[in-house]
Amino acid sequence: MPTEWQQLWQDFHQALAQPASSRAAWLLAHCGPDQARHRQLSELLASHANTDHPLDQDWARLLETFPVGPAPQSGEVLGHWRLLEPIGEGGMGQIWLVARCDGEFDKLAALKWITPQAAAVGSDAQFLRERQFLARLEHPNIASLLDGGHDHHGRPYLVMEYVQGEPLTRWCDRRACDWRQRLRLLRTVIDAVACAHSQMVAHLDLKPGNVLVTAEAVPMLLDFGIARSLSGGAPGNEGSSLWAFTPSYASPEQLRGQPAGVASDVYALGLMLFELLAGDLPFDLPESVPAERNRLLQDLVPPPLRAVGRASGCARRLPADLDWVIARALAWDTDRRYASVRELGDDLEAVLDLRPVRARPSNWHYHARRFLRRRWRWVAVVAAFSVVTVGLLVRLLEQGERNAELLVSTRIDRERAEHTVAFLSELFQHADRTGNGGQELLARDVLARGRAELAERRDLAASARVVLLNSLSTVYRNLGDYPAATALIEDAMRLLPNVDSRPLEAETLENLGTLRALTGDARAAQAPLERSLALRRAALDPAPIAVAAVAEKVAANLQTLGEHQAAGVLFHEAWDLRLRWRPDDRVALA
């Protein structure tokens, strides 16, 4: 909430924005019954209209009245540097191209020299703060301070690294950079700003003109003229002057005259991001006093990037996540912005890597889409592998006698094997076109028919029926039809008391546990898997590889339940068995 004085100051600027002819009516409507506020605003407006006092004159005209020293000349020497030519001028200083002239070495640099007018109104203290800030900053993308001192008239100057380049937006447009290239450049700038923040320095005048990009595509951050210390309470670090920032890139708190810091730099970087991608700033506001501009910003949200013109070279379809990033960076309320420029940079990195951004509300649909876009090649390989696997299963189902041989364990007697072969032979006769009027049945149709026929057969022994139920359940499980697979394996479990076969019981329990684990019920899967492992171990002639396979399933399920130590013991057991009995199976060992 603004203080009473801040509110009065904002009301004063709003009154100034009204036409002179309707200002009195505006005051009456705005103040209402508050006569004290009406009187204060009226006195302020009357004082503002009085321009007799020198301090009420136009700043530019007022500064012209200050005495100035002789203009600097090319060839003049300051310290170790010789002035060559002026290359820029701002509100507070002149910038000259200079050359080292003490004979120690040859080097070009940029010398920034406070103007006599700015020194006359006390801006030299702010200039000295800039010099001190630059002395603290060491980053490959921040123009470094080389030297500093005072001229013959006592005015301070600083010598910086000379950067030959173009403003960020112009450099990108001239080379028709795509949106990814633009994001990477801005990401580098954000790293430089983050470095400044880590040294407790806020820039407070971030804009494309203060970022020059060299011919080698290296962005360099310049001009810490209105920078402010973030340490707080240090003498001489009172913050930037209200008139010194660039209004188009100023944050709402700067426009309100409140202390500015990290959040203001986040806001300015958000504006730069939008301008880089859209070719213009997001808010088309008329020239007005800061308080009025702040009031207008409060009700505005940045438009979607796809709804505005794009900068030259940008992709036709920008990621929607960028709109969320920009909206968060440009939030009017500082508490809703990114807490740091590093968070903003991390979200830009996430956009480039097709990862979820923190600026966007999170849900599983969003994360799944990002995963598929990021790992589409891997997903395609898995899908292709799944199709091939299903194809192989269908082919195995079409080869009845061979399939029966694979289904029947060597531990199961010949009688059950014969029943199994007979059943599968009859089952696959249904898939023959000659028996179906020339129509070719799908694998699922064959499975459904076989499942129904198995339920009607009364001539099969319990052991043969359990074998077939296990086999059909495994096929349904591999096809992803878990309900059908579960129903079949539960039928097999009900028949187990009538079957005297430890291997068949172990196989059925293993299939039941595997199904429960696949459907997400790890706790219910643990008991049948452990019982199956115990039966495998207790067999008269234990099969080491079969024991290893079940041990791995039990260990994986324990890992899901968070029992990592117990899982580790079983994984080691499986490793030892496979290494001893099947060392050439590198895939299983891996």
Backbone torsions as a table, in degrees:
resi	resn	phi	psi	omega
1	MET	NA	132.4	179.0
2	PRO	-70.0	151.0	176.0
3	THR	-70.7	170.5	-179.6
4	GLU	-60.0	-39.3	-179.9
5	TRP	-68.7	-40.9	178.3
6	GLN	-63.2	-39.5	179.0
7	GLN	-65.8	-40.6	177.6
8	LEU	-62.5	-40.2	-179.3
9	TRP	-65.0	-40.9	177.7
10	GLN	-65.8	-43.0	178.5
11	ASP	-61.4	-37.9	179.3
12	PHE	-61.5	-45.2	-179.6
13	HIS	-68.7	-34.4	175.7
14	GLN	-65.6	-38.8	177.7
15	ALA	-64.3	-39.5	178.2
16	LEU	-62.0	-31.1	-177.9
17	ALA	-73.7	-14.0	179.6
18	GLN	-79.6	148.8	173.7
19	PRO	-58.3	143.3	-176.9
20	ALA	-57.1	-35.1	-176.4
21	SER	-68.2	-27.4	-177.3
22	SER	-111.0	11.2	-175.2
23	ARG	-67.8	-39.7	-178.9
24	ALA	-63.5	-43.1	178.7
25	ALA	-64.6	-38.4	178.0
26	TRP	-62.5	-41.7	179.5
27	LEU	-60.4	-43.8	-179.6
28	LEU	-62.7	-43.7	-178.4
29	ALA	-70.0	-37.3	-175.5
30	HIS	-75.4	-40.7	-175.7
31	CYS	-84.2	-29.2	179.7
32	GLY	60.8	-131.7	-178.8
33	PRO	-78.9	-3.5	-177.2
34	ASP	-78.6	86.8	-176.8
35	GLN	-67.4	-34.1	-179.4
36	ALA	-64.1	-43.5	179.3
37	ARG	-65.8	-38.5	179.1
38	HIS	-62.2	-42.5	-179.3
39	ARG	-66.5	-42.1	-179.8
40	GLN	-62.2	-45.4	-179.2
41	LEU	-65.8	-38.9	179.7
42	SER	-63.5	-41.1	179.6
43	GLU	-66.6	-39.8	177.9
44	LEU	-63.2	-42.2	-179.8
45	LEU	-66.6	-38.1	178.6
46	ALA	-65.9	-42.2	178.4
47	SER	-64.8	-36.7	179.8
48	HIS	-65.2	-34.1	-179.0
49	ALA	-73.6	-17.0	-179.9
50	ASN	-86.1	110.5	-177.3
51	THR	-108.0	20.9	-178.6
52	ASP	-71.9	-32.9	-176.5
53	HIS	-75.3	141.6	-178.3
54	PRO	-58.2	-33.6	-178.2
55	LEU	-71.7	-12.5	177.3
56	ASP	-90.6	2.0	179.9
57	GLN	-78.4	163.3	176.0
58	ASP	-58.6	136.7	-176.7
59	TRP	-57.5	-46.5	-177.7
60	ALA	-61.0	-43.6	179.0
61	ARG	-67.6	-37.2	-178.9
62	LEU	-64.8	-43.3	-179.3
63	LEU	-64.5	-28.7	179.7
64	GLU	-67.1	-19.9	-178.3
65	THR	-82.4	-14.3	180.0
66	PHE	-73.7	142.4	178.4
67	PRO	-66.9	140.1	179.5
68	VAL	-120.2	150.7	176.4
69	GLY	-80.3	-177.5	178.8
70	PRO	-63.9	142.0	-179.4
71	ALA	-66.0	142.7	178.1
72	PRO	-64.2	147.7	-176.7
73	GLN	-122.5	147.4	173.9
74	SER	-59.8	138.1	-178.3
75	GLY	96.0	-15.7	178.7
76	GLU	-66.7	146.4	-175.9
77	VAL	-111.5	130.6	173.9
78	LEU	-123.2	111.5	-178.3
79	GLY	61.5	-121.2	179.9
80	HIS	-94.3	10.5	-169.0
81	TRP	-123.8	142.1	177.4
82	ARG	-110.0	129.6	178.8
83	LEU	-69.7	130.6	178.2
84	LEU	-104.8	-57.2	-179.5
85	GLU	-161.5	149.8	176.0
86	PRO	-72.0	138.3	179.5
87	ILE	-124.5	1.0	177.9
88	GLY	178.8	161.4	178.1
89	GLU	-153.3	134.3	177.7
90	GLY	-120.0	-168.2	-177.7
91	GLY	-69.5	-21.6	-174.5
92	MET	-118.2	-19.8	-175.6
93	GLY	-151.2	164.2	173.3
94	GLN	-106.4	147.2	-180.0
95	ILE	-119.7	127.7	-179.1
96	TRP	-119.7	145.5	167.9
97	LEU	-80.2	126.6	-175.9
98	VAL	-128.5	161.2	178.1
99	ALA	-129.5	143.1	176.9
100	ARG	-65.1	132.8	-172.2
101	CYS	-129.4	13.4	-177.9
102	ASP	-93.1	3.4	176.8
103	GLY	81.8	-4.3	-179.7
104	GLU	-70.5	-45.6	176.8
105	PHE	-163.0	165.3	179.7
106	ASP	-97.7	131.2	178.6
107	LYS	-162.0	136.7	171.9
108	LEU	-93.6	147.3	-179.9
109	ALA	-151.3	174.0	176.7
110	ALA	-113.7	124.1	-179.5
111	LEU	-105.3	124.3	177.9
112	LYS	-104.3	128.4	-170.3
113	TRP	-129.3	123.1	-178.5
114	ILE	-65.4	137.3	-179.9
115	THR	-71.3	151.2	178.4
116	PRO	-58.3	-37.8	-179.4
117	GLN	-64.3	-42.9	-179.9
118	ALA	-66.9	-37.7	177.9
119	ALA	-64.4	-34.6	-177.6
120	ALA	-66.5	-28.5	-179.6
121	VAL	-99.9	16.4	171.0
122	GLY	87.9	16.5	-179.6
123	SER	-81.9	-2.2	-179.6
124	ASP	-64.8	-29.8	177.5
125	ALA	-64.5	-40.9	177.0
126	GLN	-65.6	-39.2	177.8
127	PHE	-62.2	-41.5	179.3
128	LEU	-67.0	-33.9	175.5
129	ARG	-63.3	-41.8	177.5
130	GLU	-58.4	-43.4	-179.5
131	ARG	-62.8	-39.4	179.6
132	GLN	-68.4	-39.9	177.7
133	PHE	-61.1	-46.8	-178.9
134	LEU	-61.8	-33.4	179.0
135	ALA	-65.2	-25.0	-178.6
136	ARG	-87.4	-16.7	-171.4
137	LEU	-99.1	124.9	175.2
138	GLU	-130.0	106.0	-179.0
139	HIS	-153.8	140.1	-176.9
140	PRO	-62.7	-16.1	-179.1
141	ASN	-112.0	18.6	172.9
142	ILE	-121.8	125.7	179.1
143	ALA	-57.9	122.9	-172.3
144	SER	-85.7	152.9	177.0
145	LEU	-82.8	130.7	-179.5
146	LEU	-105.2	-34.0	-172.8
147	ASP	-164.5	170.9	177.1
148	GLY	-168.1	163.8	179.7
149	GLY	173.1	-159.4	178.2
150	HIS	-129.4	146.0	179.5
151	ASP	-82.2	-172.6	-177.1
152	HIS	-65.6	-19.9	179.6
153	HIS	-98.6	7.7	177.5
154	GLY	83.4	6.7	179.3
155	ARG	-84.0	136.8	-177.1
156	PRO	-75.7	152.7	172.4
157	TYR	-142.4	161.4	174.4
158	LEU	-137.0	150.6	-180.0
159	VAL	-116.2	122.6	-175.8
160	MET	-116.3	164.2	171.4
161	GLU	-56.5	133.4	-179.5
162	TYR	-84.6	120.2	-177.4
163	VAL	-109.8	117.3	174.4
164	GLN	-96.7	110.8	-178.1
165	GLY	-169.9	-175.3	180.0
166	GLU	-117.9	154.4	174.4
167	PRO	-55.8	149.4	-171.5
168	LEU	-51.5	-52.5	-176.0
169	THR	-65.7	-41.9	-179.2
170	ARG	-65.0	-40.0	180.0
171	TRP	-61.3	-43.7	-179.9
172	CYS	-66.9	-42.5	-177.7
173	ASP	-66.7	-40.0	-178.6
174	ARG	-65.4	-27.3	-179.1
175	ARG	-104.1	7.6	178.1
176	ALA	50.5	47.0	-179.1
177	CYS	-64.4	142.8	174.3
178	ASP	-80.4	175.1	-173.2
179	TRP	-65.6	-31.1	179.0
180	ARG	-66.8	-42.5	178.6
181	GLN	-62.8	-40.1	179.7
182	ARG	-64.7	-41.8	179.3
183	LEU	-64.8	-39.2	-179.7
184	ARG	-66.0	-38.2	177.5
185	LEU	-63.8	-46.6	-179.9
186	LEU	-65.9	-33.8	177.3
187	ARG	-60.6	-37.8	177.5
188	THR	-66.5	-40.9	177.6
189	VAL	-61.5	-41.0	-179.8
190	ILE	-62.1	-38.5	176.9
191	ASP	-61.2	-39.4	179.0
192	ALA	-65.9	-42.5	178.6
193	VAL	-64.6	-39.7	178.0
194	ALA	-61.8	-37.6	176.7
195	CYS	-61.7	-43.4	178.0
196	ALA	-61.3	-42.4	179.3
197	HIS	-63.6	-37.2	179.0
198	SER	-65.3	-23.5	175.0
199	GLN	-95.4	16.4	176.4
200	MET	63.5	40.6	178.1
201	VAL	-128.4	123.6	173.5
202	ALA	-100.9	134.0	-174.8
203	HIS	-73.2	-53.8	174.1
204	LEU	71.6	4.6	174.3
205	ASP	-142.9	45.0	180.0
206	LEU	-74.8	128.8	178.3
207	LYS	-164.3	162.2	-178.3
208	PRO	-57.1	-32.7	-179.6
209	GLY	-67.7	-18.8	178.7
210	ASN	-98.4	11.7	173.7
211	VAL	-126.6	107.7	178.0
212	LEU	-99.1	134.6	179.4
213	VAL	-107.2	126.4	-177.0
214	THR	-78.9	171.9	177.9
215	ALA	-61.9	-23.0	178.4
216	GLU	-88.3	13.1	178.4
217	ALA	65.5	35.2	177.2
218	VAL	-106.9	114.4	177.4
219	PRO	-78.6	137.9	-179.6
220	MET	-124.6	128.0	179.9
221	LEU	-87.5	130.3	-176.3
222	LEU	-125.1	175.6	165.8
223	ASP	58.5	84.2	172.3
224	PHE	-98.8	35.4	-173.7
225	GLY	-62.5	-32.9	180.0
226	ILE	-116.5	22.7	179.9
227	ALA	-60.6	158.2	-175.9
228	ARG	-135.4	143.5	176.5
229	SER	-75.1	138.7	178.1
230	LEU	-93.6	-1.9	-176.3
231	SER	-71.5	-31.1	176.7
232	GLY	77.5	133.7	173.6
233	GLY	82.8	-5.5	-179.2
234	ALA	-78.7	134.3	179.9
235	PRO	-59.4	139.9	176.3
236	GLY	83.9	5.8	180.0
237	ASN	-116.3	55.3	-172.3
238	GLU	-79.5	-5.4	-179.8
239	GLY	103.8	174.4	-175.2
240	SER	-78.6	152.5	176.4
241	SER	-68.7	145.4	-176.4
242	LEU	-63.2	-29.3	-175.9
243	TRP	-90.6	-2.5	-170.5
244	ALA	-87.8	-27.2	-176.3
245	PHE	-75.3	166.3	176.6
246	THR	-87.8	113.6	-172.9
247	PRO	-55.6	-38.0	-176.4
248	SER	-64.2	-25.0	-178.4
249	TYR	-112.5	11.2	-178.0
250	ALA	-81.9	145.8	177.6
251	SER	-80.6	160.8	178.6
252	PRO	-55.9	-38.6	-179.0
253	GLU	-68.5	-31.4	174.5
254	GLN	-67.4	-40.7	178.8
255	LEU	-65.3	-30.2	179.5
256	ARG	-81.7	-6.6	-178.1
257	GLY	77.8	19.1	179.3
258	GLN	-92.2	162.4	178.8
259	PRO	-56.7	135.1	-178.9
260	ALA	-112.2	154.1	-178.7
261	GLY	-163.0	-133.7	-175.8
262	VAL	-58.7	-43.9	-177.9
263	ALA	-60.6	-33.4	178.9
264	SER	-68.0	-40.0	176.4
265	ASP	-66.2	-36.6	175.7
266	VAL	-60.6	-43.2	-179.6
267	TYR	-62.2	-47.2	-179.1
268	ALA	-63.1	-37.9	177.2
269	LEU	-66.7	-34.2	174.6
270	GLY	-62.9	-41.2	176.3
271	LEU	-63.8	-42.3	178.7
272	MET	-63.7	-39.3	178.4
273	LEU	-61.6	-46.1	179.8
274	PHE	-62.8	-45.3	-178.5
275	GLU	-64.1	-37.9	178.6
276	LEU	-62.0	-36.8	-174.7
277	LEU	-92.2	-30.2	-175.5
278	ALA	-104.5	-15.2	179.5
279	GLY	87.8	-1.2	180.0
280	ASP	-158.8	167.7	177.9
281	LEU	-74.1	154.6	-175.3
282	PRO	-73.0	-24.8	-174.3
283	PHE	-117.0	120.5	177.9
284	ASP	-97.0	85.7	-175.7
285	LEU	-103.9	143.3	176.9
286	PRO	-69.5	156.7	174.9
287	GLU	-63.1	123.0	-178.0
288	SER	-153.4	173.9	178.5
289	VAL	-67.7	155.2	-175.9
290	PRO	-54.5	-42.0	-177.1
291	ALA	-63.4	-40.3	179.1
292	GLU	-67.9	-39.7	177.6
293	ARG	-62.3	-40.9	178.3
294	ASN	-63.2	-40.8	179.3
295	ARG	-62.8	-39.7	178.6
296	LEU	-67.9	-37.7	-179.5
297	LEU	-64.6	-29.7	-175.2
298	GLN	-61.0	-29.8	-175.6
299	ASP	-100.6	6.9	-174.8
300	LEU	-109.7	147.3	171.2
301	VAL	-126.2	145.9	-178.7
302	PRO	-65.0	139.0	179.3
303	PRO	-71.4	156.3	176.1
304	PRO	-60.7	142.7	-177.7
305	LEU	-60.1	-33.1	-177.5
306	ARG	-74.2	-12.2	-178.3
307	ALA	-93.6	-1.8	-178.1
308	VAL	-123.6	166.8	179.1
309	GLY	-66.4	142.9	-178.1
310	ARG	-99.7	152.7	176.5
311	ALA	-67.8	154.6	-178.8
312	SER	-58.2	132.8	175.0
313	GLY	91.1	-9.9	-179.7
314	CYS	-74.5	154.7	180.0
315	ALA	-63.7	152.7	-178.3
316	ARG	-65.7	-30.6	-177.1
317	ARG	-126.2	104.8	179.6
318	LEU	-82.2	147.2	178.6
319	PRO	-60.2	137.1	179.9
320	ALA	-64.0	-24.8	179.3
321	ASP	-59.5	-27.9	-179.5
322	LEU	-63.7	-32.9	177.3
323	ASP	-64.0	-39.1	177.8
324	TRP	-66.7	-41.3	179.5
325	VAL	-62.0	-46.5	-179.1
326	ILE	-64.4	-43.0	-179.2
327	ALA	-60.4	-39.2	-179.7
328	ARG	-71.9	-40.5	179.9
329	ALA	-66.0	-30.5	-175.8
330	LEU	-101.7	19.2	177.1
331	ALA	-60.6	136.0	-178.7
332	TRP	-65.0	-37.6	179.1
333	ASP	-85.4	125.7	-177.2
334	THR	-61.1	-30.0	-178.5
335	ASP	-68.0	-19.6	-178.5
336	ARG	-95.2	-5.3	177.6
337	ARG	-82.6	175.9	172.3
338	TYR	-61.0	140.9	-179.4
339	ALA	-70.9	-20.1	179.9
340	SER	-153.7	161.9	177.1
341	VAL	-70.1	-24.7	177.3
342	ARG	-64.9	-37.9	176.8
343	GLU	-62.5	-42.1	176.1
344	LEU	-60.7	-45.9	178.8
345	GLY	-61.9	-38.6	178.6
346	ASP	-63.4	-38.6	178.3
347	ASP	-68.3	-36.3	175.5
348	LEU	-65.0	-38.7	176.9
349	GLU	-64.3	-37.6	178.3
350	ALA	-65.4	-39.0	176.9
351	VAL	-61.4	-43.7	-180.0
352	LEU	-64.7	-33.9	-177.4
353	ASP	-93.7	4.6	-179.1
354	LEU	61.3	34.3	175.0
355	ARG	-101.1	160.5	177.9
356	PRO	-63.2	146.0	178.2
357	VAL	-103.4	149.9	-177.3
358	ARG	-75.0	-17.7	-178.5
359	ALA	-72.9	-17.4	-174.3
360	ARG	-102.9	139.4	176.5
361	PRO	-56.4	137.7	-172.1
362	SER	-97.7	136.3	169.6
363	ASN	-151.8	168.3	-172.7
364	TRP	-68.7	-31.2	177.7
365	HIS	-60.6	-46.2	-178.0
366	TYR	-63.6	-45.4	-179.7
367	HIS	-65.1	-37.3	179.5
368	ALA	-65.7	-42.4	178.7
369	ARG	-62.8	-42.9	179.2
370	ARG	-63.5	-39.4	179.8
371	PHE	-64.8	-43.4	-179.0
372	LEU	-64.8	-39.3	179.0
373	ARG	-69.1	-34.5	-176.9
374	ARG	-78.6	-33.7	-174.5
375	ARG	-118.1	33.5	-172.6
376	TRP	-62.9	-33.0	179.0
377	ARG	-65.6	-44.0	178.9
378	TRP	-63.2	-43.8	179.0
379	VAL	-61.7	-40.5	179.5
380	ALA	-62.9	-40.1	179.4
381	VAL	-65.1	-44.0	179.5
382	VAL	-63.0	-42.4	179.6
383	ALA	-63.0	-43.3	178.9
384	ALA	-62.5	-41.5	178.8
385	PHE	-62.5	-40.5	179.8
386	SER	-64.1	-41.5	179.2
387	VAL	-62.5	-43.8	179.2
388	VAL	-62.8	-41.1	-179.8
389	THR	-62.2	-45.5	178.7
390	VAL	-62.8	-39.3	178.2
391	GLY	-60.8	-40.6	178.3
392	LEU	-65.6	-38.3	178.2
393	LEU	-63.2	-42.3	178.8
394	VAL	-62.1	-41.7	179.2
395	ARG	-63.4	-39.4	177.5
396	LEU	-63.8	-37.1	179.0
397	LEU	-66.3	-28.5	179.3
398	GLU	-77.7	-12.3	179.3
399	GLN	-108.1	82.5	-170.5
400	GLY	-59.0	-52.8	-175.0
401	GLU	-64.7	-43.2	179.6
402	ARG	-65.8	-40.0	179.6
403	ASN	-62.4	-38.4	179.7
404	ALA	-63.8	-40.5	179.8
405	GLU	-63.2	-37.0	179.1
406	LEU	-71.6	-34.0	-177.8
407	LEU	-72.2	-32.9	-174.1
408	VAL	-83.5	124.8	177.0
409	SER	-74.3	150.1	177.6
410	THR	-64.3	-16.4	179.4
411	ARG	-81.8	-12.6	-175.0
412	ILE	-94.4	137.8	-172.5
413	ASP	-66.0	164.2	-174.6
414	ARG	-64.4	-31.5	-178.3
415	GLU	-62.7	-44.3	178.8
416	ARG	-66.0	-35.4	179.4
417	ALA	-64.2	-41.3	179.8
418	GLU	-63.5	-41.8	176.8
419	HIS	-60.3	-41.5	-178.3
420	THR	-64.4	-46.0	179.5
421	VAL	-60.8	-42.8	-179.2
422	ALA	-61.6	-45.2	-179.5
423	PHE	-62.6	-46.8	-178.7
424	LEU	-66.1	-34.1	178.1
425	SER	-63.0	-45.2	177.2
426	GLU	-63.6	-38.1	-178.2
427	LEU	-62.6	-44.6	-175.0
428	PHE	-80.5	-11.0	171.9
429	GLN	-64.5	-26.9	179.4
430	HIS	-69.5	-22.9	-178.4
431	ALA	-83.6	-8.7	-179.2
432	ASP	-74.3	131.5	-178.8
433	ARG	-60.6	-35.1	-176.3
434	THR	-64.0	-23.2	179.2
435	GLY	-98.4	3.6	-177.6
436	ASN	-130.9	34.0	176.8
437	GLY	62.6	29.7	179.3
438	GLY	83.3	0.4	-179.6
439	GLN	-90.5	142.9	179.4
440	GLU	-100.9	120.8	-178.7
441	LEU	-80.3	149.1	173.9
442	LEU	-79.8	161.6	-178.3
443	ALA	-58.8	-41.3	-179.6
444	ARG	-64.5	-34.3	178.0
445	ASP	-65.4	-42.1	178.4
446	VAL	-62.7	-43.7	179.9
447	LEU	-62.3	-44.4	-179.5
448	ALA	-62.4	-41.1	179.2
449	ARG	-66.7	-41.3	178.7
450	GLY	-65.1	-37.9	179.2
451	ARG	-64.7	-41.5	179.4
452	ALA	-67.3	-40.9	-179.0
453	GLU	-67.4	-36.8	178.7
454	LEU	-62.3	-38.0	179.8
455	ALA	-66.1	-26.9	-177.2
456	GLU	-90.0	-21.2	-176.3
457	ARG	-69.5	129.7	178.1
458	ARG	-112.7	-5.6	-175.6
459	ASP	-91.1	-5.3	-178.1
460	LEU	-84.6	138.9	174.8
461	ALA	-67.6	157.0	-178.2
462	ALA	-59.5	-39.2	-178.7
463	SER	-66.3	-41.1	178.4
464	ALA	-65.4	-38.8	179.4
465	ARG	-64.7	-39.3	179.0
466	VAL	-64.9	-41.2	178.2
467	VAL	-58.9	-46.8	-178.0
468	LEU	-67.3	-40.5	178.2
469	LEU	-62.1	-41.5	176.6
470	ASN	-61.2	-43.7	-177.2
471	SER	-65.2	-47.9	179.4
472	LEU	-63.9	-39.2	178.6
473	SER	-61.2	-41.5	179.9
474	THR	-63.1	-41.3	179.1
475	VAL	-64.0	-46.4	178.3
476	TYR	-61.1	-39.4	178.9
477	ARG	-62.7	-43.2	179.6
478	ASN	-67.4	-26.5	175.8
479	LEU	-81.5	-5.0	178.5
480	GLY	88.1	4.8	179.2
481	ASP	-91.5	80.0	-174.7
482	TYR	-68.2	-37.8	178.3
483	PRO	-59.7	-45.7	179.4
484	ALA	-64.2	-42.3	179.5
485	ALA	-62.4	-40.5	-179.6
486	THR	-64.9	-42.2	180.0
487	ALA	-61.3	-41.5	-179.6
488	LEU	-66.8	-43.9	-177.1
489	ILE	-71.0	-29.7	175.7
490	GLU	-69.1	-35.0	173.5
491	ASP	-61.9	-42.1	179.0
492	ALA	-62.9	-39.3	179.5
493	MET	-62.6	-37.0	-179.5
494	ARG	-68.6	-24.3	-179.6
495	LEU	-87.7	-14.6	-174.0
496	LEU	-57.5	-37.6	178.9
497	PRO	-58.8	-21.0	-179.5
498	ASN	-93.7	4.5	-176.7
499	VAL	-119.0	125.5	178.7
500	ASP	-100.4	74.8	-179.0
501	SER	-149.4	106.1	178.6
502	ARG	-62.2	-43.4	178.5
503	PRO	-60.3	-40.6	-179.8
504	LEU	-68.3	-38.2	175.9
505	GLU	-63.5	-42.6	179.1
506	ALA	-63.0	-41.3	179.8
507	GLU	-64.3	-43.3	-179.0
508	THR	-65.2	-44.1	178.2
509	LEU	-62.8	-38.9	178.3
510	GLU	-62.8	-43.4	179.2
511	ASN	-64.8	-39.2	179.1
512	LEU	-63.7	-47.4	180.0
513	GLY	-62.7	-40.1	178.9
514	THR	-61.3	-43.4	179.5
515	LEU	-63.3	-44.2	179.7
516	ARG	-63.2	-37.9	177.9
517	ALA	-66.0	-41.2	-179.3
518	LEU	-66.4	-30.9	179.1
519	THR	-86.5	7.0	172.7
520	GLY	92.4	3.9	-179.5
521	ASP	-102.5	73.3	-175.3
522	ALA	-64.0	-34.9	-177.4
523	ARG	-66.7	-41.8	179.3
524	ALA	-71.0	-23.7	-179.1
525	ALA	-75.7	-21.5	-170.0
526	GLN	-65.6	-44.5	-175.0
527	ALA	-62.4	-53.1	179.8
528	PRO	-63.0	-34.4	179.1
529	LEU	-67.0	-42.4	178.7
530	GLU	-65.3	-39.7	178.8
531	ARG	-64.3	-40.7	178.5
532	SER	-62.9	-41.5	179.8
533	LEU	-65.0	-40.0	179.1
534	ALA	-63.8	-40.4	179.0
535	LEU	-66.3	-39.0	179.0
536	ARG	-63.2	-41.6	-178.7
537	ARG	-69.4	-34.1	-174.0
538	ALA	-85.8	0.5	-179.2
539	ALA	-62.0	150.2	179.7
540	LEU	-60.0	-35.6	178.9
541	ASP	-129.0	79.2	-173.4
542	PRO	-60.8	138.4	175.5
543	ALA	-92.8	108.5	-173.3
544	PRO	-56.7	-41.5	-177.5
545	ILE	-68.6	-37.6	176.2
546	ALA	-63.9	-41.7	176.9
547	VAL	-61.6	-42.9	-179.9
548	ALA	-62.1	-41.1	-177.7
549	ALA	-63.5	-43.9	179.8
550	VAL	-70.8	-37.1	178.3
551	ALA	-59.7	-38.9	178.1
552	GLU	-64.0	-39.7	179.1
553	LYS	-66.4	-42.5	178.5
554	VAL	-63.2	-41.9	-179.8
555	ALA	-63.7	-43.3	179.6
556	ALA	-62.4	-38.4	179.3
557	ASN	-68.6	-39.6	175.9
558	LEU	-62.1	-37.8	178.7
559	GLN	-62.7	-41.0	177.0
560	THR	-61.7	-35.9	179.7
561	LEU	-80.0	-1.2	178.7
562	GLY	85.7	6.3	-179.5
563	GLU	-93.0	73.8	-170.1
564	HIS	-70.4	-35.1	-177.7
565	GLN	-65.3	-46.6	178.8
566	ALA	-63.8	-38.5	178.2
567	ALA	-62.8	-39.3	-179.2
568	GLY	-62.2	-37.9	179.0
569	VAL	-61.4	-44.3	-177.6
570	LEU	-71.0	-36.9	176.9
571	PHE	-61.5	-40.4	178.3
572	HIS	-64.8	-38.9	178.0
573	GLU	-61.9	-45.9	179.5
574	ALA	-62.9	-40.8	179.3
575	TRP	-60.2	-47.1	-178.3
576	ASP	-62.2	-41.5	-179.6
577	LEU	-64.5	-46.2	-178.7
578	ARG	-67.3	-39.1	-178.6
579	LEU	-66.5	-31.6	-178.1
580	ARG	-81.8	-43.0	-171.4
581	TRP	-100.1	-21.4	-179.4
582	ARG	-142.9	60.6	-175.5
583	PRO	-66.9	-19.1	-179.3
584	ASP	-82.4	-8.9	178.7
585	ASP	-83.9	79.6	-175.1
586	ARG	-66.8	-31.8	-179.3
587	VAL	-63.8	-47.1	180.0
588	ALA	-64.3	-40.6	178.4
589	LEU	-63.9	-40.4	178.6
590	ALA	-63.3	NA	NA
